[in-house]
Amino acid sequence: MKARDLYQSGVTRLREADIEDAEIESSLLLGHLLNLSRARVFLHDEQLSDSVINDFEQYLSRRLTREPLAYILGEQEFWSLPFYVNKDVLIPRPETELLLEIVLQVLKEEGQEVSGGRRLLDMGTGSGVIAIVLALELPEALVCSLDISSAAQAVARKNAARHGVLDRVCFISSDWLAGIRAIPLFDLVVTNPPYVARETFDDLQPEVSRFEPRLALDGGQGGGDVIARFAGEVAAVLKPGGRFFMEIGADQSHFVMDLFSSFSEFDGLTVYDDYAGLPRIFHARRS
């Protein structure tokens, strides 16, 4: 069997299972096994070995159970960079790229993007994409990566080493800010917290509800329980003038604005829309 035939077999079976982008996914799975780009898969004209055919069948079987493609490949692209992922971490999404774009834009507008000695905190780091991108984009800064999951921190460390910033990212094991002293240490706090409403889990895609870590998704009833837990503690760890940025659910704009308005330590509260025009990024300044 040749690559094109195996690819087409994969496409057919993925389509029958109502999996979107069957062509892309089949070519990515086969390209991963052959160590070829998607384009070069179609140029591969040699007979495939039995081991490649068997491995492709195993990959395809996993995908047909709706296991996310990123977990099967062990990798997800984010910020045009490859990041290791597994079942212990949330798969990075475009919304989080927008979060980072806004963070960097605000810092640039304030002339702070290259200032030295700045300390940044990424709460709920997961695979480490936020902390690592900040370390890459702000090379003078020290970035702290916080997560309660030791398994997630292991993935984040691996990614930090992969992208050459392990010496500038410190790793903290903590249940949100419970393990951080309540003193103004940080110039910037960024988080993509669990904000999915618990009552909506049955409506999520099976790739999400059955495979991604619930700890990283479940925001409790209404989706705001976790945010409410740490909201009152953020100001204590921010320096005066420090910034807080958070990814939120599309229906949480009023909730987070009301919540943070109740704390006198914050001003400049803003919600930014995503590219679909939905509220997505919350920003507040430590007054």
C-alpha positions in Angstrom: 0.0 0.0 0.0 1.2 3.5 -0.8 0.8 6.7 1.2 -2.0 8.1 -1.0 -4.1 5.0 -0.6 -3.7 4.9 3.2 -4.4 8.6 3.4 -7.6 8.2 1.5 -8.7 5.2 3.6 -8.2 7.5 6.7 -10.2 10.3 5.1 -13.1 8.0 4.4 -13.3 6.5 7.9 -13.0 9.9 9.6 -15.8 11.3 7.4 -18.0 8.4 8.3 -17.5 9.3 11.9 -18.5 12.9 11.2 -15.1 14.2 12.1 -14.4 17.6 10.6 -11.3 18.3 8.5 -10.9 14.6 7.7 -8.4 15.4 4.9 -6.2 17.5 7.1 -6.3 15.1 10.0 -5.5 12.0 7.9 -2.6 13.7 6.3 -1.3 14.9 9.6 -1.5 11.5 11.2 0.3 9.9 8.2 2.8 12.7 8.0 3.7 12.3 11.6 4.4 8.6 11.1 6.5 9.2 8.0 8.2 12.3 9.4 7.0 14.3 6.4 5.1 17.5 6.0 1.5 17.3 4.8 2.5 18.3 1.3 5.2 15.7 1.0 2.9 12.9 2.1 1.3 13.0 -1.3 4.7 12.9 -3.0 5.7 9.8 -1.1 5.5 7.0 -3.7 7.2 4.1 -2.0 5.4 1.1 -0.6 4.6 1.6 3.1 6.0 -0.9 5.7 3.6 -3.0 7.7 4.7 -1.1 10.9 3.6 2.2 9.4 0.3 0.8 8.3 -0.3 -0.8 11.7 0.7 2.4 13.5 -1.6 4.5 11.3 -4.5 2.1 12.1 -3.8 2.5 15.8 -3.8 6.3 15.5 -6.9 6.3 13.4 -8.7 4.0 16.0 -7.9 6.5 18.7 -9.1 9.4 16.7 -12.4 7.6 15.9 -13.0 7.4 19.7 -12.8 11.2 19.5 -9.5 11.4 21.3 -8.1 14.9 20.2 -5.6 14.9 17.4 -3.1 16.9 19.4 -3.0 14.1 22.1 -2.4 11.5 19.5 0.4 13.5 17.9 1.7 14.6 21.3 2.0 18.2 20.0 0.1 21.4 19.2 1.1 24.5 17.4 0.7 27.7 19.3 2.2 31.1 18.5 3.7 29.4 15.4 5.7 27.2 17.7 5.4 23.4 18.5 4.4 22.6 22.1 4.2 19.2 23.8 0.8 18.2 25.0 -0.8 15.2 26.7 -3.9 14.3 28.6 -2.6 16.2 31.7 -2.9 19.6 30.0 -5.5 21.6 28.1 -4.8 21.8 24.4 -3.8 25.5 23.6 -6.3 27.4 21.6 -6.4 30.6 19.5 -8.3 32.5 22.2 -5.2 32.3 24.4 -3.0 33.6 21.5 -5.3 36.6 21.5 -4.8 37.0 25.3 -1.0 37.2 24.7 -1.4 39.6 21.8 -3.4 42.0 24.0 -0.9 41.6 26.9 2.0 42.4 24.7 0.2 45.3 22.9 -0.7 47.0 26.2 2.8 46.7 27.5 4.2 48.0 24.2 1.8 51.0 24.4 3.1 51.7 27.8 6.7 51.4 26.8 7.2 48.4 29.2 7.8 45.6 26.8 11.6 45.5 27.1 12.2 46.9 30.6 14.4 44.8 32.8 13.8 43.2 36.1 10.1 42.7 35.6 8.4 39.7 37.3 5.5 38.0 35.6 3.1 35.4 36.9 1.2 32.9 34.8 -1.6 31.3 37.0 -2.8 27.8 36.0 0.0 27.3 33.5 -1.0 23.9 32.0 1.3 23.2 29.1 3.2 26.4 29.8 2.4 28.2 26.6 1.6 31.6 28.2 4.7 31.6 30.5 7.0 30.4 27.7 5.7 32.9 25.1 6.1 35.7 27.6 9.6 34.6 28.3 10.4 34.5 24.6 8.8 37.9 23.8 10.1 39.7 27.0 13.6 38.4 27.3 14.5 40.7 30.2 11.7 39.4 32.4 11.5 36.6 35.0 8.4 34.5 34.5 6.8 32.4 37.2 4.6 29.5 36.2 2.0 28.4 38.7 -0.1 25.2 38.7 -1.5 22.8 41.2 -1.0 19.8 38.9 2.5 18.3 39.1 1.8 16.4 35.9 1.0 19.7 34.1 4.1 21.3 35.5 6.2 18.4 34.0 4.8 19.2 30.6 5.5 22.9 31.0 9.1 22.3 32.1 9.6 20.1 29.0 8.2 22.9 26.8 10.3 25.5 28.5 13.4 23.4 27.9 12.4 22.9 24.3 12.2 26.6 23.7 15.3 27.6 25.6 13.7 29.5 28.5 14.0 27.0 31.3 16.5 29.3 33.0 14.0 32.2 33.1 10.8 30.4 34.1 10.4 29.4 37.7 7.8 26.7 38.6 5.5 27.1 41.6 3.2 24.3 42.8 0.1 26.0 44.3 -3.6 26.0 44.5 -4.0 29.4 42.7 -2.5 32.1 45.0 -2.7 30.1 48.2 1.0 29.4 48.0 2.1 33.0 47.2 2.9 35.5 49.8 0.5 38.4 49.9 3.1 41.0 49.0 3.4 43.0 45.7 5.9 40.9 43.8 4.6 41.0 40.3 4.3 43.6 37.5 2.0 41.4 35.5 -0.4 38.5 36.3 -1.9 36.5 33.4 -4.3 33.6 33.6 -6.5 31.3 31.5 -8.6 29.8 34.3 -11.2 27.1 34.2 -14.4 29.0 33.1 -16.6 26.4 31.5 -20.0 26.2 33.3 -20.3 22.8 34.9 -23.9 22.5 33.7 -22.8 22.8 30.1 -20.4 19.9 30.0 -22.8 17.5 28.4 -23.1 19.9 25.4 -19.3 20.1 24.8 -17.6 18.2 22.0 -16.6 14.7 23.1 -12.9 15.6 22.4 -13.2 18.2 25.2 -15.6 16.6 27.7 -14.2 13.1 27.5 -10.5 13.7 27.1 -9.2 17.1 28.2 -8.5 17.5 32.0 -11.6 18.6 33.8 -9.5 20.4 36.4 -8.5 22.9 33.6 -12.0 23.4 32.3 -14.6 23.2 35.1 -15.4 26.6 36.4 -18.2 25.4 38.6 -21.8 26.3 38.5 -22.1 29.2 36.0 -18.4 29.0 35.2 -17.3 31.7 37.7 -16.5 29.8 40.8 -12.8 29.5 40.3 -12.4 33.1 39.2 -14.3 34.2 42.3 -11.9 32.2 44.5 -8.8 34.0 43.5 -10.2 37.4 42.4 -9.8 39.0 45.8 -6.2 37.9 46.2 -4.8 39.1 42.9 -4.3 42.8 43.9 -2.1 41.8 46.9 0.6 40.2 44.7 0.6 43.0 42.1 2.8 46.1 42.3 1.1 49.5 42.1 0.4 50.0 38.4 0.7 46.3 37.7 -1.6 44.6 35.2 -3.9 41.7 35.4 -5.1 39.9 32.3 -7.5 37.0 32.1 -9.2 34.9 29.4 -13.0 34.6 30.1 -16.0 32.9 28.7 -18.0 34.7 26.1 -20.9 35.2 28.5 -18.8 36.3 31.5 -18.2 39.9 30.7 -20.7 41.4 33.1 -19.8 38.9 35.8 -16.1 39.8 35.8 -16.7 43.5 35.5 -19.0 43.5 38.5 -16.7 41.2 40.5 -13.5 43.3 40.0 -15.4 46.6 40.4 -16.1 45.5 43.9 -12.4 45.7 44.7 -11.1 49.2 45.3 -7.6 48.2 44.4 -8.3 48.0 40.7 -9.1 50.6 38.0 -9.0 50.7 34.2 -11.3 47.6 34.0 -11.7 46.6 30.3 -13.0 43.7 28.3 -11.7 43.0 24.9 -13.6 41.1 22.2 -12.2 38.2 20.2 -12.2 38.1 16.4 -15.8 36.8 16.4 -16.9 39.9 18.3 -17.4 38.0 21.6 -16.1 39.2 25.0 -12.9 37.2 25.6 -10.1 39.0 27.5 -10.4 40.9 30.8 -7.9 43.5 31.9 -7.5 45.5 35.1 -4.8 47.7 36.6 -3.6 47.8 40.2 -4.3 51.3 41.1 
